[in-house]
Amino acid sequence: MILPKPKICESAFAQAKGLMFSKRIKDESLVFVFKKPKIVKLHMWFVFCPIDVLFLDEKKKVVEMKQHFRPFTFYTPKKEAKYVVELPETTITKQNIKIGSVVEF
């Protein structure tokens, strides 16, 4: 899978802000890059639309997914990730993304 219009977030500020105060993302993706794999807890405070999320290992392979991540909720993945990708809702289904799929960006 090739990500639509990836925006890379490497700084602490960009990662903390994420999609906060966004109403909707269309045809784009937000990629959080971490120095080493870790459990990345997510929150949807002040994000006003549901999204899909991919958790990728160092080889950009999907190790965990969260579909329909709703506003004002939390999610703690079970797997460590080097990259976390936030996508428009339904992207996982439309692109037929599975555990083990490789993502390009």
N, C-alpha and C positions, 0 to 999 in steps of 0.2 A: 504494500500500500504506500502511495506517495501522499504526504500530507498536503492539504490545501493551504496555500499562503502561510507557511509557518512563521510565527514571531517567536524568536528565541529569547528566553528570560534566564539570564545567568546571575544578575546582581541580586543582592538580598532585597532591595527595594522592589524591583520588578517581580520577584517571586512573592513577596508579601502582598503586593497590590493585586496581581493576577487579573481576574475578571471583575473585581469589586466595582460596583457602580455601573456595570455594563448591563444593557437591556437585552441584547441578543448578539450572538456571533453567527455570521453567515459566511460560508465558503472560506473560512480561515481556521487556524489552529494556534494554540499557545503551547510552547514547548519549554518546560522547566528542566534545566540541566544542573545536575548536582556533581560535586567533585568525586564522590564515591557512592555506591549503592547504599540505600538506607530506606527505612520505613518512612514514607511521606504521608503524614496525616493531612487531610484536606478539610476545609470548611467552605460553606457557600454563603457566609454572611455578606450581605449587600451585593449579591449576585442575583439578578432578577429573572433569570431564565434557566431552565434545566439544561444540562450538558452531558456528554459522554466523556469518560476519562480512560486513558490507557496508561498502564504502568509498564515501562520497558527496562530490560536489563542492559548491560554494557554493549551488547551486540545489536541493540535496538529491536529485540524480540519481545513480543507481548507476553508478560508473565501474569498480569491480572488486569481486569477491566471492571469499570463501574458504569452501567448504563442508566440514563434518566436520573442523574444526580440532581436532586431538587434544591431550590433555593432554601437558605436558612437551615441546612442540615450539615452533618459531619460524616466523614468516612475515614476509617483506619484500615488500610490494606493489610493483608496477611504476608505479602511478599515485599522484599526490598526492590527498589527501582533506582536506576541511574538517571532515567528520564521519565517525566510525567507529561502527558499530552492531553490538553483539554480541547474538545471538539464540539461542533454543533450537535445537539441532541439528534438521535437516530443514525448518526454516522456509522456506528459499529454495525448496526443491522444492515444498512444500505450497502456498505462496503464488504459485508460478510467477514468481518475481522474476527479471528479466533485466537485463543491462547496459542502461542508459537508463531503467529504471523510476524513478519518482519516489516518494520516501518521505515520509510526513507524520508529524510529531510536534509 
